[in-house]
Amino acid sequence: MKRYPRDFSGYGATPPDAQWPGNARIAVQFVLNYEEGGENCLLHGDAASEAFLSEIVGAQPWPGQRHWNMESIYDYGARAGFWRLHRLFTGAGVPVTVYGVATAMARAPEQVAAMQSAGWEIASHGLKWIDYKDFSEADEAADMMEAIRLHGEVTGESPRGWYTGRCSENTVNLAAKTGQFEYISDTYDDDLPYWIRAGRRDQLIIPYTLDCNDMRFATAQGFNSGDQFFAYLRDSFDVLYAEGAAGAAKMMSVGLHCRLAGRPGRAQAVRRFIEYIQVFEGVWCARRIDIAEHWRRTHPPTRPTRPSQMKKADFISAFGGVFEHSEWIAERAFDLELGPAHDTPVGMHSALSRIFRAATVEERKGVLRAHPDLAGKLAAAKRLTDDSTQEQASAGHDALTDAERTAFQQLNTAYVEKHGFPFIIAARDHDKAGILRAFGRRLDNETDTEFDEACRQVERIAALRLEALL
């Protein structure tokens, strides 16, 4: 059994109406990452200096040495950048979520007090601002629990949100397993919150952003000026605001760092963006915890059928009849690389149809022959499958006149004698008159042509059945 965990479907073409408070067209959320004093540093027991997200683009770690310039740049974020951004947001009356590194906050009592005085949410940004990709699952879990403990000790409250940032493949599951967090943000895969199933827990995910993020001032092919940052934020807002006006309200996250956006030229870009969005009606500026609480009330978790997670017997029981009397299709489909993309009618139809299309001609003819004649003897004897009964009834075949029944029987006989399989059409797509016209037209086709058409109709019937099942 091969299973593919990545989810390429999400909400698909029809995302839910977010129903933001006050019928807002967009939720704008500002994150301030507080990392200064939690980064790699020999003073913190690390093996090398920090090399990530600073004015020194392309910096490399210095093993066994303190990097004075790097430390000084991080120090700026705590000493000056934080306070500039604090004045900006409190002056504008815009709430903020802080991603607070626990060890950094332990070294910044004045900044933490200012965050709390402003009513900002302080979510956990891990124990240290380091990379967890090479950590064992046990060691990462241990740091996570210590981060929760130290966060509560420093702030007086346990964190309700989590974002590691420099995470591993285990991070989201480890955070969910704690049962601690109302939301986790170590994803970048959507414009709306969504639920995942983590063990026995329904875990809310509120995706974050790396594009509307001042980190691009410190990376290659990033922002070089405040004007570029402002323009990108403005354009992102305009697109999402327009989608909200069309009934598909979204969320926009803006990620900031004290040592980056806290520099004067960049802080001005943030100020311009705040002033820009404050002109619009229907803009909800919220903390991430506010978004989480709203989503839980308005869009509570559901437990849809997930074919990719079924046991084999249950899978075959559920989908063995989608292709008429052909359980072997479901049996083979179960062994495909199924994943979240197949937990929808379209996804399951793709998986089952792949097996049908890859089958031999004789196997496919067997599927065709398994279908009953339209309004034939099986229908009269009430021996159709439930699906076939409903499909034929939808076209009125359960209420035929004697003349119509005779016409169908004569056409059925002629069609089978010529082509070797019954006439197949997706009855839900037609009425009696339309089916009779198609019957007469297709009877004269070459058998190869009609075989291809019958196979297309079988797939269409399967699609309709799956829409009802899922």
TORMI-36956 format. One record per residue (C-alpha): residue in one letter; x, y, z. Coordinates in steps of 0.5 Angstrom, whole numbers, plus 500, padded with zeros to 3 digits. Layout:
<pts>
aXYZ...
</pts>
This chain:
<pts>
m500500500k503506498r501513501y503520499p502525505r502532501d496535500f495539493s488539494g486544500y480547499g480547491a476551486t471553492p474555498p469557504d467563506a471566511q465570514w470574518p467579523g463585521n463581514a470584513r473582506i480581508a483579515v490582515q495579520f502582522v507578525l513581529n518575530y522576536e529572536e534577538g538573543g535566541e540566535n546561534c551564538l557561543l554565549h548561548g552554548d552553540a558551536a558557531s555564530e549565527a549566519f541567517l537573516s541579517e544585513i550580512v547577506g551570504a554570511q557563513p557560521w564561524p565555528g568556535q568564534r563569536h561574530w561581533n558584527m552579526e551579534s551587533i546587528y541582532d542587538y540592534g533589533a532588541r535595542a532600537g528596532f523593536w521600540r520603533l515598531h512598537r511605537l508604530f503599531t501602538g500608535a496606529g492601533v494595530p494589534v500584533t502577534v509576536y513570535g517569541v523565542a523563549t530564550a530571547m524573551a528571557r533576556a528581554p524583560e522590558q520588551v516583553a512587558a511592552m508587548q503585554s502592555a500593548g495587548w499583543e499576543i505572544a506565540s511561541h517561536g521555539l526555545k532557540w532561533i536555530d535550525y532543527k532539520d538535523f535534530s532527532e525527533a526526541d531532541e526536538a520534542a524536548d526543546m519544544m517542551e522546554a520552550i513551552r515551560l520557559h515561555g510560561e515562566v517569562t510571560g506568565e502564560s502558556p503559549r497558545g500558538w506555535y511557529t518554529g520557522r527553521c523546522s524539521e519534517n516532524t515539527v507540526n506533528l510534534a507541536a500538535k501532539t502536545g495538545q497545547f496549541e490552538y494553532i500551528s503556523d509552520t506551513y505556507d500553503d494557503d490563504l486561509p486557516y484549515w484543520i488537520r487530523a493529528g493522531r486523535r486531535d483536530q489541529l488548526i493550522i494558520p499558514y504563515t508567509l515568506d513572501c510578504n516578509d521583510m526577510r527578503f531584505a536579507t536574502a538573494q533576489g529580495f527587496n532592496s528598498g522600502d518602496q519595493f516592500f511597500a509595493y509588494l505588500r500593497d499588491s498582495f493586499d489589493v488582490l486579496y481584498a478584491e477576492g474578498a469583495a467577490g465573496a471569497a474573503k482571505m487572510m494576509s500575513v505580514g512577517l517582520h523582524c526587529r533587526l530588519a523592519g525595525r531599521p528606519g527606511r524599512a519601518q517607513a514602508v510598514r508605516r505606509f502600508i498600514e496607512y494604505i489599508q486603513v483607508f479601506e472598509g472591511v479590513w479586519c486587523a487581528r492577532r493570530i489567536d483572534i483568527a484561530e478563535h473565529w475559525r474554531r467558532t465559525h468553521p469547526p473541524t469536520r471528519p470527511t471520508r478519507p479514502s487514502q486512509m481506509k483499510k483495504a477491506d473498507f476501501i473495497s467495500a466503499f468503492g468496489g461498486v463504482f465500476e459496475h460489479s468490478e471490485w478488482i478496479a478498487e482492489r488495484a486502485f488501493d495499491l496506487e500512491l494515494g494521498p489527500a488529493h484522492d480524498t475527493p470525488v475527482g481524486m478517487h475518480s482519477a485513481l479508479s479510472r487509471i486502473f480501468r484505462a490501464a486494464t486489458v481490452e477484455e477486462r474493460k469489455g468485462v466491465l461493459r458487460a457487467h452493466p445492465d441493459l437500459a429498461g431491460k429484464l433485470a430492471a423489470a425483475k428488480r435485480l439491478t444494483d441500487d446505483s443502477t436502479q436510481e440512475q435508470a429511475s432518474a431518466g424515467h425508466d421506471a415509468l415506461t409506457d408499453a411502447e417505450r419498453t418495447a422500443f428499448q428492448q428492441l434497441n438493446t437486442a440489436y445493439v448487443e448483437k452488433h457490438g457484443f456489450p450493452f448500450i451504456i449511457a450516463a442516465r443521470d445526464h439525459d431524459k428518456a427522449g434523449i437516451l432514445r435518440a442517442f441509442g439510435r445514433r450510436l447503434d450504427n457506429e463501428t464497434d471500436t468507436e462504440f467501445d471507446e464511447a461506452c468506456r467514456q460513459v462508464e467513467r462518467i457514471a463512476a464520477l456521478r456515483l463518487e459525487a454521491l459517495l463523497
</pts>
